[in-house]
Amino acid sequence: MSALSVVSAFSNAAVPYLAGKIVDTIKTPSVYYFILAWFIIRAAGSAMDWRSVLMRNEIEGLLESEYLTHGHGKLLVLPMSFHKTHKMGEIANRISRASNWLTNIVGNVIINLLPQFLSIVFALCFAFYIKPVLAVVLLFGVAAYSVVMVRTAPKIADMSLAMHKAYNIAYGDAYDAVLNVQSVKQATAEKYEQKKLYKNFVAKAYKVWFSMEKLWGKLDFSQKALVVLVQLVVFILSVTFIQKGEMTIGQLVMFNGYAAMFFGPFVILGNNWRTIQNGAVALERAEQILSLPEEKYFPENAVVLRSIKGEVEFKNVSFYYSKKQGNILNNISFKAELGQKIALVGESGVGKSTLIDLMSGYFWAQGGKIFIDGHNLKNLDLKFLRYNIAVVPQDIILFNDTIKNNIKYGSFGASDTKILEAAKFAHADEFIEAFPKKYEQMVGERGIKLSMGQKQRVALARAFLRNPRILILDEPTSALDAKSEKYIQESLLELMRGRTTFIIAHRLSTVREADKIIVLEKGIIAETGSHDELMKKPDGIYRKLYEMQVGLV
């Protein structure tokens, strides 16, 4: 790229000089040599410019692809605490905007402008060789031009930051609305969301953008007026020198070309200054995310396990998301033996899901310890641990891919035979075979083309295929009809056999067969025991909840 830049810069600087020579020698035979030289220089410069454009496009495309890959890849390795506290629409927009501005800066400013500024160096040499006084005038003009730009830059930078913040909020809310479009339609809240979009994009973000554009307009006018003034001075001085016989008309042509060449890159830089300012802000905001520490999967002095049996123990575990909100869990202690079925019961918000997240290492308890097979969770390889845990959540989210790829997600090397077996265990093969493309059927974004029951059976098939040591069930049969639920319950009993299973229970009729039921209330274990043991407590929390659900009270 450097060789191309030098050749292109020299050819650009030589063109005004040769044009002036053509004017001065127009009545002599030597004019044809200058015309030929002018043609060769222009042709060489055009060829170099063409090659530079190809290289610029290649660099821009590669840079954008790598930045997006790095940025979104970084989001995947950030801890769950980050994802729980940030809007992903806003974060994804930060990375996308940063990649766009980065390619603009590299392509339009660095790659395009550097050769032009190199041309100025050559042009300056020609200018001082021809008429030093006029060259000094050009330098003073460039200095004044730069001062105007630098003085205005801080105000524009502040406005640019405010604009990016406003647009990030707007895109975050827009992403949420589109992502939850079914809830929006169910609540007939289309008008409400449209008003919010107008408020965010037009009433707020647009106003900041337009204020910034007005400032850019003032800067642009001031700089152009300065350029015209400098060119006027150069013309007046040139005419004076020609009248005195100290300059030729050809040299006037040369200086007119060099004046345009001098200010051309600065005019472009002025126009691209907003690219630099906006890009700097966008990159800074993206870097706030990209510089965050990644989730630590493999701690120092980690205990390397060849296998996991499935014994889980909590010892005096306390946890909070933020100190202001207070503890979600307080001094939680229990032990799940190998192969036991543990049911977690309690009203919404008592910490059932949080307890499961702690077990998977998505969050770290502020107090107490968690042990897996007698080893402190903090000393284990988290990837290996999570590979041995399968989760069937109540709210199933599938990828916009085929049914087969969704079933084998996380078990990427599974054979088609194993996938079919898992689907049969989950009674998913019945509806899959009814699709035109069967296992190659696309499920749509977030699995929107499947019913809730179908999505849950796909999730169950994924768990069967995973063959985990620890199984987590978040009411997996809640969206199934009675017939399907009967089949799934039979399959679940087979899946749970020999594995430690945690059941987050909302319908208490599903936990009667659990070996141990843990009742959570206000962040503590209020009761523990089997169904029969807990039902013997006249004023027990579990008994009251159970009787209320089955209609005994």
N, C-alpha and C positions, 0 to 999 in steps of 0.2 A: 504493500500500500504506500510506503514512503517513497519508493522510486517513481510510482505513478504520480504521486502528489508533486514531487519536484519537477518532473517533466511538464505536468499540466500547469503548474504555477509559472514556470519559466516561459512557456508558450503564451500564456495569458498576458504576462508582462511585456513580452516582445511585440505583441500585436499593435498597440498604439505607437510604439517607436517606428515600426515598419510602415504603418499608415502615414505617419508624418514624413518619412523619407520618400514615400511615393508622391506626396504632394510637392515636396521640394525638388524632386528630380523628374517631374511629370513631362518636362520638355526635353529631357535628355534620354539617350539610349539606355542608360543604366536603370531607368525606371522599371524595365521588364525584369531585371534581376530581383529588385525589391518586391515586385508583384509575385514572382515565383517563390521568393522566401516567405512572403506573407501567406501564400497558399499552403506551403509545406507546414509552416508553423500552425496555421489554423487546422489543417487536416490532422496533424499529430495531436494537437490539443483536443480536438473532437474525439479522436480515437481513445485517448487517455480518459476523457470524461465518460465516454460510453462504458469503458471497462470499469471505471470507478463506480458508476451507477450499479452495475451488476454485482460488484463486490459489496457495495453498501446494502443492497437488497438482501443479499445472502447473509450478511452480518446481522441486519435488523431481524430477519426471520428467525435465525438461530438464537439470537439473544432473547427475543420475546418468548420463544418456546422454552428455553432453559429457565428463564425467570419464572414463568408460570408453573413449570414443573417443580422448581425449587420452592416457590411460595406455597402452592397447594400441598406439596409433599410435606412441608414444614408443619402445616396445620394438622396433618395426620399423626405427627409424633409429639404434639404438645399434650400435656396432661389433661384429663377430663375436667379438672378445676377451671381451666381456661375456657373450654367449650361450654361449661355450665354458666359462665358469667359474661359471655360475649354473644352478640348477634352475628351469626355466620354470614348472613347476607351482607352486612356492613364490612366484615373482615374480608370476604371474597372480593368485594368491590374495591377495597383498598389495594389488594394485590393486583387486580385486573387493571386499575387505573395507573398504578405504579409501573407495570410492564409497558403500557402504552406510552407513558411519558418518557420512560427510559429509552425506548427505541427511537422516539422523536428526538431526544437529546443527542443520542449517539449518531443517528442518521442525518438529521438536519443541522445540528450544531457542530459536533466534533468532526464527522467524516466530511460533510459538505463545506464547512467554514474553514477548517484548518488549511486546505490547499489554497483557499482564497486569501487568507492572511499571509501565507507563504508568498503568494503573488504580490502582496503589498511590499514585502521585503525587496523583491526583485524590482518592483516598480519604483520604490524609493531610490534604489541605486540609479536607475535610469533618470529619475527626476532630478537628483542632485547633479548628475553628469550633464544634464541639459541646461538647467537653470536653478541653482541652489536657493535663490530668494523665493521662488514660487514653491519649491519643495518645503521650505520652512512654513509658508502660509498653510499648506496642506496639513502639516504636522500640528500646527496650532488649532486648525479646524477639527482635526480628529480628537485632540485633547479636550476641547470644549464640548464636543459631542459626547465624549465618555463621561465628563463631569455631570452633564444633565442626566444621563442614564443612571449613574451611580447614586445621585441624590434622590431620585424617585424610587429606586429599587426597594428600600425598606418598607415604604407604604404599600407597594404592590405585594410584597411578601406577606405582610399582615393580612391583607385582603384575600390573598390566595389561600392562606391557612384557614381563614373563616369560611371561604367557599368550599374547600375540601371537606371540612367538618359538616357543613350543611348538606352537601350532596351525599356524604356517607350515611348520615341519619336518614335521608330521604330514600336512598337505595335499600337500606336495612329494613325500613318499614314496608317498602314496596315488595321486597322479597318475602317478608313474613305474610303479607296479604295473599300473594300468589301461591305460596307454599301451603297455606291453610284455606285455599279457595272453597273447599267443601263447607268448612265452618262458616265462612263469609256468606255463602249462599243460603246455608241453613238458617242463619240469623237474619237473612235479608238485609245484610249490612253493606251491599255494594255501594250505595250512595255515600255511606259513612266513610268507607275506605277511599272512594274517589275524592271526597272532600279533603281527607287527610293527605292524599297524594298531591292535590292542588296546593294545599298549605305548605307542604314540605318542599316541593319542587319549584313552584311559582312564587308564592308569597315570601318564602325565605331564601332558598338557594339561588333563584334567579335574580333577586334583588341584590344580593352580594356580588354575584357575577357581573351584573350590569354596572354596578358602582366601580368595580375593578376595570371594566372595559372603558368607562369614561376616563379614568385615570390614564389608561393606555393610550387613549385617543389624544389627550393633552400632551403626553410624552412624544407620541408620533409626530404631532404637529410641530412641536418645538424643535425636534431633531431635523425634520425636513426643512424648516425655515433656516436653520443653521447651515445646512448643506447648500441651500440656494445662495445664502449670503457669502459663503466661502468661494463658491464657484463664480459669483459675481466679482469678488475681489480678484480672483485669478484672471478672469477675462479682462478686467480693466487694466491690471498690471501688464498682461500679455500684449494688449493693444498698444499700451504706452511703449513697451520694449520694441515692438515691431516698428512703431513710428520712428523710434530713435535708431533703428537698424541693428538693435541688439538681439533680436529674435527673428526667426523666419515663420512664415505661415504654417509650415509643416510642424514646427515645434509647438505652435499654438494647438494644432490638432493633437499632437502627442500629449500635451498637458491636459487638454480637455478629456482625453481618454483616461489618463492617469487619475484625474480628479474623480471621474466616475468609478474607476477601479478602487480608489482609496476609500470612498464612502460606501461603495456597494456592499462589501462585507459587513460594515458597521450598521448599515440600514437593515440588512438581513439579520444581523445579530440583535438589533433593536426589536425587530419583529419577532425574533425567536427568544427574546429575553423572557417573554411570558412562558415560553416552553421550558426555559431553564428554571424560572421561579416556580411554576406549577409542578414541574417534574421534581424539583428539590423537595417541595412540601410533600408530594405524593410518595416519594421514595422514603422520606423521613418517617411518614406515618406507617408505611408498610414495614420499614425496618424496626419500628417499635414492636411489631409482631414477630418478625423473622429473627430478631436478636434474643427472643425469650428462650430460656433453657428448655431443652427437650426433656420428655419423660425419660427417666432413668430406668431402663428395662433390666439392666444387669449390674447390680451394685458391686462395689469393691468387696473382695473376700466373700463372694457369693457362694452359697451352698449349691453344688451341682447335683441335681437328682436325676436318676435314670428313669424313674417312674414316680407317679403320685398315687397313693392308696386312696386318699379321700378323707382322712381324719381332720376335722376342723375344730379349733378351740379359740374362743374369745376370753381374754382375761382382763377384766376391769377396763374395758374399752370405752373411751369418751370421744365425742367428735362434734365439731361445729363447722359450718360453712363460713361464718363470720362471727367475731366476738360480739358484735352488736346484737345479732339475732339470738345468741345464746346457744347452748348445747342442743344438738338434735338427739344424741345418745349419751347416756350417763352410766358409767360403771357397768357396762354390759359384760356378763360372764356366762358362758355355757360351753358345752362340748358336744360335738356331733361325732359319734363313732362311725367307723367304716360301715357303709351300707345302710345307715339309718335314714329315715325320712323325717325331716324337721319342718314343721309348719310354722310360719311367722304370721301372727294374727294381730289385728289392731285397726283402729280407725285410720283414715287417710292422714298422712303427715306425721305419723308417730315414729318413722325411721326405718320401716321395713326394707325399702329399696336402698336406703343409705347403707344399711348393714350389709347388703349384698354387694354394693359397690366397694365397700371397704375390703370385703373378702377377695375381690378380684384385683385389688391394688389400684383402683381408679383414684382413690383418695387415701390419705394417710391419717390415722387417728392421732389426735393431739395427746391422748392419754391411753395407757394400757398397751397390750400386745395381742397380736393375732398369730396363731400357729397353724401351719399346714403340715400334717404328719410329724408334729413335734418340732418343726423348724420355724423360726421367726419369719413371718411373711416378708419383712424388710430385707431379708438376706437371700431371697429366692429370685431366680430368673423369671421375671414377670411374663415374658412371652411363653415360656414353657408352662407356667402355671395356667395362663389363660387358655392355652391350647387344650388343657385337660379339664376345662370348664365349658359347659354348653349352657346357653341361656335361651329359654323360650319365653319371650316377653309377651305381655298382653297386647301392646301396641306394636304390631309387626310392621317393619319397614323393609321392603324389598328393593333391590337394585333394578334399574331399567335394563334388564338383560333377560336371557332365556330362563325358563323354569329350571332346567338342568343346572345352569351356572349358579342360580340362587340356592339350589339345594347343596351343591358342593362348595359353596363359599366358605372358606376357612379350611376345607379339606380338598385343596386344589388338585391333588394327585389321585383322587378317588376314581376308580374304574366305573364304566357305565353299569356294570353288573351290580356293584355296590350301591350306586345311586338308585337303581330300580328297586333293590331290596329295601332301602331306606324309605322310598316312596310308598311301597306296599305296607310296611310297618305302620306308617302314618296315615294309611288309607287315603293317600293323595293320588295314587295311580288311577283311581276311579274317575276323577274329573280331568286329570291330565290327559288320559287317553281319549277323552271326548273332544279335545282341541284339535284343529286341523293339523297343526305342526307338532302336536304332542309335547315332548320334553323340550323342543326347540321353540316353543311358543314364547313370545315376548310378553312380559307382565306389565309393561308400562312404568312410568315414573312412580316410585314408591309403591309399586304393585297395584296401581289404580285399576287395572283391568281384571283383577281377581276380587272375589268377595272376601269379607273378613275371615270367614271360615276357611276358605281356600288358602288364604295367606297363612293362617295359623297351621294348617296341615303342611304347607311347604316348610315353615319354620320347624315343625316337629320332625320332618324328614331330614332337615339339616342336622338336628340334634342326634337323631338315630345314626346318621352317617358319621358324625363326629366321634361317637363311642367314647364319651368323656368319663372321667372318674368322679367328677362333681357335676351334678345336674341342678339347674335352677329353673323352676317353673313359676311363671307369674300368671296364674289362672289361665293356662293354655287352652282350656276347652270352653271359655266363656262365650265365644261367638259361634259355637257349633249347635246344630240341631240335636235333638235327643238321640236319633239313630247314630249320627256321626260321633257324638260324645261317648256313646257306649263303646263303639269300636276303638276310639282313641284312648279311653280309660284302660281298656284291655292292653293296648300297645304300651301305654305309659307304665303300667305295672311291670311289663316285661323290660322296658327301658330302665326303670328304677332299680331293678333287682341287682344287688351287688354293688350299687353306686350310692354315694352319699347324695341325698337329694334335699334341696331346700324348696319349699312351696310357699310362695307369697299368696296367702289365701284371702279372698274377698267373700267368696261363698263358702261358709263354714261346713256345708255338707260335703265338700271335697276333701276335708282334712281329717275325717273320722279315723282313717286307717294310719295316720301318721304315728310314728314311734314316740315323737315328742312334739308338743305344741307349746310355742313360746308366745305369750301374750304381751305385747308392748303397749305401754300407756305413758304418755308424757316423757318419752325418751328413756324409760327404764323397763326392766322386765318385771311386770306386775304379777304374772302367774306362769307356771310351767308344769307340764305333765301330759299324760295321754288324754284322749277325749273322755274316757270313762272317769279318770281321776278328776278332771276339771269340772265335769258335770255333777260331781258329788258335792261341790261347794255351793251352798244355797245362795250366797250373795256374790258369787264369783263373776268376774267381768266376762269371761268366756261363756259361761252358762247364760248370762243375760243376752249376750250377742247372738248366741246360737238359737235360743228360744224365740228371740225377736225375728230372726230370719225364717225359721221354720213355722212361725205362726202360732207358737204356744202361748204367747203373751199379747 
